[in-house]
Amino acid sequence: MELRSVEELMDLLYACRGTRDAPGLASTRVDLHQHALQTAALLRRARPADKELQVAGLVHAIGPLLHPGEASRHPDRAADAVRPLLGERVSRLVRHHHRAPESADDDLLRLHQADEEGRSAEFDAGVLEDWRAVLELVASRNSPLGAVN
């Protein structure tokens, strides 16, 4: 599946509510919707100007909704789905975030750190609608699809 509009992506992120990630992916199973918001909020605090990194945090965990089961393939499925809309950098970050400790890439390390911290963080990360303008901005910069909503 390829996401073709910010609206499709927003619908998918809303659908994450009440969905928990697969056991064995981390020490704590989390609600994917809340986890996405918390990861993105942590990245916004750490790197306020890096909208693509923040968006990668927001969408990094959509794999289980795209393809239930196949937990080891979730990052690849999510990366493939967002590439046409959000571009190569966001796709690469999503694809490799779980392998960040093996990398010297600071962005991957930052995303991995926010992903882990977002599993146990207890703070109000806002609502998904707060991210619509950021998603539209990243889409408009990275894809001809971004102009189509």
LUMKE-772184 format. One record per residue: residue number from 1; chain; x, z, y of N, C-alpha, C in turn. Coordinates in Angstrom, 2 decimals, padded with zeros to 5 digits. Layout:
<pts>
NUM / A / X / Z / Y / X / Z / Y / X / Z / Y
...
</pts>
This chain:
<pts>
1 / A / 000.84 / 000.00 / -001.19 / 000.00 / 000.00 / 000.00 / 000.88 / 000.00 / 001.24
2 / A / 000.53 / -000.85 / 002.19 / 001.19 / -000.86 / 003.49 / 000.18 / -000.45 / 004.54
3 / A / 000.60 / 000.45 / 005.40 / -000.27 / 000.89 / 006.49 / -000.17 / -000.13 / 007.61
4 / A / -001.32 / -000.59 / 008.10 / -001.34 / -001.68 / 009.07 / -001.74 / -001.24 / 010.48
5 / A / -002.17 / 000.00 / 010.64 / -002.56 / 000.45 / 011.98 / -002.36 / 001.95 / 012.10
6 / A / -002.25 / 002.41 / 013.32 / -002.15 / 003.84 / 013.56 / -003.42 / 004.52 / 013.06
7 / A / -004.55 / 003.85 / 013.19 / -005.81 / 004.43 / 012.72 / -005.79 / 004.66 / 011.21
8 / A / -005.28 / 003.69 / 010.45 / -005.15 / 003.87 / 008.99 / -004.24 / 005.05 / 008.67
9 / A / -003.14 / 005.14 / 009.40 / -002.20 / 006.24 / 009.18 / -002.84 / 007.57 / 009.53
10 / A / -003.55 / 007.63 / 010.64 / -004.24 / 008.87 / 011.02 / -005.24 / 009.27 / 009.93
11 / A / -006.00 / 008.32 / 009.42 / -006.97 / 008.61 / 008.35 / -006.27 / 009.19 / 007.13
12 / A / -005.13 / 008.61 / 006.77 / -004.38 / 009.10 / 005.62 / -003.87 / 010.52 / 005.87
13 / A / -003.36 / 010.76 / 007.06 / -002.86 / 012.11 / 007.38 / -004.00 / 013.13 / 007.38
14 / A / -005.17 / 012.75 / 007.89 / -006.33 / 013.64 / 007.81 / -006.70 / 013.92 / 006.36
15 / A / -006.57 / 012.91 / 005.50 / -006.91 / 013.06 / 004.09 / -005.96 / 014.02 / 003.37
16 / A / -004.82 / 014.30 / 003.96 / -003.87 / 015.25 / 003.36 / -004.39 / 016.69 / 003.36
17 / A / -005.42 / 016.96 / 004.17 / -005.97 / 018.32 / 004.22 / -006.41 / 018.77 / 002.85
18 / A / -005.93 / 019.92 / 002.45 / -006.32 / 020.49 / 001.17 / -005.55 / 019.93 / -000.01
19 / A / -004.68 / 018.94 / 000.22 / -003.86 / 018.39 / -000.86 / -002.54 / 019.15 / -000.88
20 / A / -002.16 / 019.56 / -002.06 / -000.89 / 020.29 / -002.19 / 000.13 / 019.41 / -002.87
21 / A / 001.39 / 019.62 / -002.48 / 002.44 / 018.81 / -003.09 / 002.63 / 019.20 / -004.54
22 / A / 003.36 / 018.38 / -005.26 / 003.55 / 018.58 / -006.70 / 004.44 / 019.78 / -006.98
23 / A / 004.14 / 020.54 / -008.02 / 005.01 / 021.64 / -008.39 / 006.38 / 021.11 / -008.75
24 / A / 007.38 / 021.90 / -008.46 / 008.73 / 021.51 / -008.81 / 009.46 / 020.78 / -007.70
25 / A / 008.72 / 020.33 / -006.65 / 009.39 / 019.66 / -005.55 / 010.10 / 020.67 / -004.65
26 / A / 009.58 / 021.83 / -004.58 / 010.19 / 022.88 / -003.76 / 009.70 / 024.21 / -004.30
27 / A / 010.26 / 025.25 / -003.75 / 009.91 / 026.58 / -004.26 / 008.48 / 026.98 / -003.90
28 / A / 007.94 / 026.39 / -002.84 / 006.60 / 026.76 / -002.39 / 005.73 / 025.52 / -002.29
29 / A / 004.57 / 025.53 / -002.94 / 003.62 / 024.43 / -002.78 / 002.89 / 024.62 / -001.46
30 / A / 002.71 / 023.54 / -000.74 / 002.12 / 023.63 / 000.59 / 001.00 / 022.62 / 000.77
31 / A / 000.09 / 022.93 / 001.70 / -000.92 / 021.98 / 002.12 / -000.21 / 020.87 / 002.90
32 / A / -000.35 / 019.64 / 002.44 / 000.42 / 018.54 / 003.02 / 000.08 / 018.27 / 004.49
33 / A / -001.16 / 018.46 / 004.87 / -001.57 / 018.23 / 006.26 / -000.87 / 019.23 / 007.18
34 / A / -000.96 / 020.50 / 006.84 / -000.33 / 021.53 / 007.67 / 001.18 / 021.39 / 007.64
35 / A / 001.73 / 021.06 / 006.49 / 003.17 / 020.87 / 006.36 / 003.66 / 019.73 / 007.24
36 / A / 002.91 / 018.63 / 007.28 / 003.27 / 017.50 / 008.13 / 003.31 / 017.92 / 009.60
37 / A / 002.29 / 018.63 / 010.04 / 002.23 / 019.08 / 011.44 / 003.38 / 020.04 / 011.76
38 / A / 003.66 / 020.96 / 010.85 / 004.73 / 021.93 / 011.10 / 006.10 / 021.26 / 011.11
39 / A / 006.35 / 020.35 / 010.19 / 007.63 / 019.65 / 010.15 / 007.84 / 018.85 / 011.44
40 / A / 006.81 / 018.12 / 011.86 / 006.91 / 017.33 / 013.09 / 007.11 / 018.23 / 014.31
41 / A / 006.42 / 019.36 / 014.35 / 006.56 / 020.28 / 015.49 / 007.97 / 020.87 / 015.55
42 / A / 008.53 / 021.21 / 014.40 / 009.90 / 021.73 / 014.37 / 010.89 / 020.67 / 014.86
43 / A / 010.67 / 019.43 / 014.49 / 011.55 / 018.36 / 014.95 / 011.37 / 018.09 / 016.45
44 / A / 010.15 / 018.23 / 016.95 / 009.92 / 018.05 / 018.38 / 010.67 / 019.12 / 019.17
45 / A / 010.70 / 020.34 / 018.65 / 011.45 / 021.41 / 019.31 / 012.95 / 021.13 / 019.29
46 / A / 013.43 / 020.67 / 018.14 / 014.87 / 020.46 / 017.97 / 015.37 / 019.21 / 018.70
47 / A / 014.56 / 018.15 / 018.69 / 014.96 / 016.87 / 019.29 / 013.79 / 016.28 / 020.08
48 / A / 013.51 / 016.83 / 021.25 / 012.32 / 016.41 / 022.00 / 012.28 / 014.92 / 022.36
49 / A / 013.41 / 014.28 / 022.50 / 013.41 / 012.87 / 022.89 / 013.35 / 011.90 / 021.71
50 / A / 013.56 / 012.39 / 020.51 / 013.65 / 011.51 / 019.34 / 012.28 / 011.39 / 018.66
51 / A / 011.47 / 010.50 / 019.19 / 010.10 / 010.33 / 018.69 / 010.08 / 009.80 / 017.25
52 / A / 011.02 / 008.92 / 016.90 / 011.04 / 008.39 / 015.54 / 011.33 / 009.49 / 014.52
53 / A / 012.24 / 010.37 / 014.83 / 012.54 / 011.49 / 013.93 / 011.32 / 012.39 / 013.78
54 / A / 010.63 / 012.67 / 014.87 / 009.42 / 013.49 / 014.82 / 008.35 / 012.83 / 013.94
55 / A / 008.17 / 011.54 / 014.12 / 007.18 / 010.80 / 013.34 / 007.57 / 010.79 / 011.86
56 / A / 008.86 / 010.65 / 011.57 / 009.31 / 010.72 / 010.17 / 008.91 / 012.06 / 009.57
57 / A / 009.03 / 013.13 / 010.34 / 008.61 / 014.45 / 009.86 / 007.11 / 014.51 / 009.61
58 / A / 006.36 / 013.83 / 010.46 / 004.91 / 013.83 / 010.32 / 004.45 / 013.08 / 009.07
59 / A / 005.12 / 011.99 / 008.74 / 004.64 / 011.13 / 007.64 / 005.43 / 011.28 / 006.34
60 / A / 006.44 / 012.13 / 006.32 / 007.35 / 012.16 / 005.16 / 006.67 / 012.55 / 003.85
61 / A / 005.54 / 013.23 / 003.93 / 004.93 / 013.78 / 002.72 / 003.63 / 013.09 / 002.30
62 / A / 003.43 / 011.84 / 002.72 / 002.18 / 011.16 / 002.37 / 002.21 / 010.54 / 000.98
63 / A / 003.35 / 010.52 / 000.33 / 003.48 / 009.90 / -001.00 / 002.47 / 010.36 / -002.03
64 / A / 002.20 / 011.66 / -002.13 / 001.23 / 012.11 / -003.14 / -000.18 / 011.54 / -002.95
65 / A / -000.56 / 011.22 / -001.72 / -001.87 / 010.62 / -001.50 / -001.87 / 009.14 / -001.86
66 / A / -000.75 / 008.48 / -001.62 / -000.66 / 007.06 / -001.92 / -000.64 / 006.79 / -003.42
67 / A / 000.09 / 007.64 / -004.13 / 000.25 / 007.47 / -005.58 / 000.32 / 008.83 / -006.24
68 / A / -000.82 / 009.41 / -006.61 / -000.79 / 010.69 / -007.31 / 000.04 / 010.57 / -008.59
69 / A / 000.70 / 011.64 / -008.95 / 001.62 / 011.57 / -010.08 / 002.92 / 010.95 / -009.61
70 / A / 003.79 / 010.62 / -010.52 / 005.07 / 009.99 / -010.17 / 005.77 / 010.70 / -009.01
71 / A / 005.91 / 012.01 / -009.07 / 006.46 / 012.77 / -007.96 / 007.82 / 012.26 / -007.51
72 / A / 008.63 / 011.79 / -008.43 / 009.96 / 011.33 / -008.06 / 009.91 / 010.05 / -007.20
73 / A / 008.80 / 009.34 / -007.24 / 008.65 / 008.10 / -006.47 / 007.96 / 008.29 / -005.13
74 / A / 007.47 / 009.50 / -004.84 / 006.71 / 009.71 / -003.62 / 007.47 / 009.32 / -002.35
75 / A / 008.74 / 009.69 / -002.19 / 009.45 / 009.28 / -000.97 / 009.53 / 007.76 / -000.83
76 / A / 009.77 / 007.05 / -001.92 / 009.85 / 005.59 / -001.86 / 008.50 / 004.99 / -001.49
77 / A / 007.43 / 005.51 / -002.10 / 006.08 / 004.99 / -001.82 / 005.71 / 005.22 / -000.35
78 / A / 006.02 / 006.41 / 000.16 / 005.71 / 006.72 / 001.55 / 006.53 / 005.82 / 002.49
79 / A / 007.82 / 005.65 / 002.19 / 008.69 / 004.82 / 003.02 / 008.20 / 003.37 / 003.06
80 / A / 007.83 / 002.85 / 001.91 / 007.33 / 001.47 / 001.84 / 006.03 / 001.31 / 002.62
81 / A / 005.19 / 002.32 / 002.58 / 003.90 / 002.25 / 003.27 / 004.05 / 002.26 / 004.79
82 / A / 004.99 / 003.03 / 005.32 / 005.10 / 003.16 / 006.78 / 006.02 / 002.12 / 007.42
83 / A / 006.87 / 001.46 / 006.62 / 007.84 / 000.51 / 007.20 / 007.21 / -000.56 / 008.09
84 / A / 006.13 / -001.26 / 007.66 / 005.58 / -002.32 / 008.51 / 005.06 / -001.81 / 009.86
85 / A / 004.61 / -000.59 / 009.89 / 004.01 / -000.03 / 011.10 / 005.01 / 000.73 / 011.96
86 / A / 005.87 / 001.53 / 011.33 / 006.73 / 002.44 / 012.08 / 008.20 / 002.04 / 012.10
87 / A / 008.57 / 001.01 / 011.36 / 009.91 / 000.47 / 011.45 / 010.89 / 000.99 / 010.42
88 / A / 012.07 / 000.37 / 010.44 / 013.11 / 000.65 / 009.45 / 013.65 / 002.07 / 009.52
89 / A / 013.89 / 002.59 / 010.71 / 014.50 / 003.92 / 010.81 / 013.60 / 004.98 / 010.24
90 / A / 012.32 / 004.96 / 010.62 / 011.39 / 005.96 / 010.09 / 011.30 / 005.81 / 008.57
91 / A / 011.23 / 004.58 / 008.10 / 011.16 / 004.33 / 006.66 / 012.39 / 004.89 / 005.94
92 / A / 013.57 / 004.63 / 006.50 / 014.81 / 005.13 / 005.87 / 014.85 / 006.65 / 005.84
93 / A / 014.45 / 007.28 / 006.93 / 014.43 / 008.75 / 006.97 / 013.48 / 009.32 / 005.92
94 / A / 012.29 / 008.73 / 005.82 / 011.30 / 009.19 / 004.84 / 011.83 / 008.99 / 003.41
95 / A / 012.44 / 007.84 / 003.16 / 012.93 / 007.52 / 001.82 / 014.03 / 008.48 / 001.36
96 / A / 014.91 / 008.88 / 002.27 / 016.10 / 009.62 / 001.87 / 016.10 / 011.10 / 002.27
97 / A / 015.02 / 011.61 / 002.86 / 015.06 / 012.98 / 003.38 / 015.34 / 014.02 / 002.31
98 / A / 014.91 / 013.79 / 001.10 / 015.12 / 014.77 / 000.03 / 016.55 / 014.76 / -000.49
99 / A / 017.33 / 013.73 / -000.14 / 018.73 / 013.66 / -000.57 / 019.68 / 014.02 / 000.56
100 / A / 019.17 / 014.57 / 001.64 / 019.96 / 014.85 / 002.83 / 021.22 / 015.67 / 002.58
101 / A / 021.22 / 016.67 / 001.70 / 022.46 / 017.45 / 001.50 / 023.63 / 016.60 / 001.01
102 / A / 023.30 / 015.43 / 000.43 / 024.35 / 014.52 / -000.05 / 024.83 / 013.59 / 001.05
103 / A / 024.31 / 013.74 / 002.26 / 024.57 / 012.78 / 003.32 / 025.26 / 013.44 / 004.51
104 / A / 025.98 / 012.62 / 005.26 / 026.57 / 013.09 / 006.51 / 025.70 / 012.68 / 007.70
105 / A / 024.56 / 012.08 / 007.42 / 023.66 / 011.61 / 008.47 / 022.94 / 012.81 / 009.09
106 / A / 023.22 / 013.04 / 010.36 / 022.66 / 014.21 / 011.05 / 021.14 / 014.18 / 011.11
107 / A / 020.57 / 012.98 / 011.28 / 019.11 / 012.87 / 011.35 / 018.47 / 013.25 / 010.02
108 / A / 019.05 / 012.79 / 008.93 / 018.52 / 013.15 / 007.60 / 018.64 / 014.65 / 007.37
109 / A / 019.76 / 015.22 / 007.77 / 019.94 / 016.67 / 007.61 / 018.91 / 017.44 / 008.43
110 / A / 018.66 / 016.99 / 009.66 / 017.69 / 017.65 / 010.53 / 016.29 / 017.55 / 009.93
111 / A / 015.93 / 016.38 / 009.41 / 014.62 / 016.21 / 008.78 / 014.49 / 017.09 / 007.54
112 / A / 015.51 / 017.12 / 006.72 / 015.49 / 017.96 / 005.52 / 015.34 / 019.43 / 005.89
113 / A / 016.07 / 019.86 / 006.90 / 016.00 / 021.26 / 007.35 / 014.58 / 021.59 / 007.84
114 / A / 014.00 / 020.70 / 008.64 / 012.64 / 020.92 / 009.14 / 011.63 / 020.90 / 007.99
115 / A / 011.84 / 020.04 / 007.02 / 010.97 / 019.96 / 005.85 / 010.98 / 021.30 / 005.11
116 / A / 012.16 / 021.83 / 004.86 / 012.28 / 023.11 / 004.17 / 011.70 / 024.25 / 005.00
117 / A / 012.04 / 024.30 / 006.28 / 011.54 / 025.36 / 007.15 / 010.03 / 025.28 / 007.30
118 / A / 009.50 / 024.04 / 007.34 / 008.07 / 023.83 / 007.49 / 007.25 / 024.30 / 006.30
119 / A / 007.90 / 024.54 / 005.17 / 007.19 / 025.04 / 003.98 / 006.83 / 026.52 / 004.11
120 / A / 007.59 / 027.24 / 004.89 / 007.34 / 028.68 / 005.00 / 007.01 / 029.13 / 006.41
121 / A / 007.05 / 028.19 / 007.35 / 006.80 / 028.55 / 008.75 / 005.36 / 029.01 / 008.93
122 / A / 005.20 / 029.99 / 009.77 / 003.87 / 030.52 / 010.10 / 003.69 / 030.43 / 011.61
123 / A / 003.27 / 029.28 / 012.09 / 003.00 / 029.12 / 013.52 / 001.94 / 028.06 / 013.70
124 / A / 001.33 / 028.06 / 014.86 / 000.29 / 027.07 / 015.16 / 000.98 / 025.77 / 015.55
125 / A / 000.88 / 024.78 / 014.71 / 001.56 / 023.50 / 014.94 / 000.65 / 022.49 / 015.65
126 / A / -000.48 / 022.93 / 016.16 / -001.38 / 022.03 / 016.84 / -002.25 / 021.25 / 015.88
127 / A / -002.79 / 020.14 / 016.37 / -003.69 / 019.33 / 015.57 / -003.16 / 017.90 / 015.49
128 / A / -003.59 / 017.18 / 014.49 / -003.11 / 015.84 / 014.26 / -003.35 / 014.92 / 015.46
129 / A / -004.49 / 015.07 / 016.09 / -004.82 / 014.19 / 017.22 / -003.75 / 014.25 / 018.31
130 / A / -003.03 / 015.37 / 018.42 / -001.94 / 015.50 / 019.39 / -000.84 / 014.47 / 019.15
131 / A / -000.75 / 013.93 / 017.94 / 000.32 / 013.00 / 017.56 / -000.06 / 011.53 / 017.70
132 / A / -001.33 / 011.25 / 018.01 / -001.76 / 009.85 / 018.07 / -000.92 / 009.03 / 019.07
133 / A / -000.72 / 009.54 / 020.26 / 000.03 / 008.78 / 021.27 / 001.48 / 008.55 / 020.84
134 / A / 002.08 / 009.53 / 020.18 / 003.46 / 009.38 / 019.70 / 003.51 / 008.32 / 018.60
135 / A / 002.56 / 008.36 / 017.68 / 002.49 / 007.34 / 016.63 / 002.31 / 005.95 / 017.23
136 / A / 001.43 / 005.84 / 018.23 / 001.21 / 004.54 / 018.87 / 002.47 / 004.05 / 019.58
137 / A / 003.20 / 004.96 / 020.22 / 004.44 / 004.59 / 020.90 / 005.47 / 004.08 / 019.90
138 / A / 005.69 / 004.82 / 018.82 / 006.67 / 004.41 / 017.82 / 006.25 / 003.09 / 017.18
139 / A / 004.98 / 002.94 / 016.88 / 004.50 / 001.68 / 016.29 / 004.70 / 000.52 / 017.25
140 / A / 004.42 / 000.72 / 018.53 / 004.55 / -000.39 / 019.49 / 006.00 / -000.80 / 019.67
141 / A / 006.93 / 000.13 / 019.49 / 008.36 / -000.18 / 019.64 / 008.94 / -000.85 / 018.40
142 / A / 008.33 / -000.63 / 017.23 / 008.97 / -001.01 / 015.99 / 008.28 / -002.10 / 015.19
143 / A / 007.10 / -002.49 / 015.59 / 006.38 / -003.42 / 014.75 / 005.40 / -004.25 / 015.56
144 / A / 005.28 / -005.53 / 015.23 / 004.22 / -006.31 / 015.85 / 002.85 / -005.76 / 015.52
145 / A / 002.76 / -005.03 / 014.39 / 001.49 / -004.40 / 014.02 / 001.12 / -003.28 / 014.98
146 / A / 002.12 / -002.70 / 015.63 / 001.88 / -001.56 / 016.52 / 000.95 / -001.89 / 017.66
147 / A / 000.95 / -003.15 / 018.07 / 000.07 / -003.56 / 019.16 / -001.38 / -003.68 / 018.70
148 / A / -001.58 / -003.79 / 017.39 / -002.92 / -003.94 / 016.84 / -003.40 / -002.58 / 016.38
149 / A / -004.53 / -002.13 / 016.84 / -005.01 / -000.82 / 016.45 / -006.32 / -000.83 / 015.79
</pts>
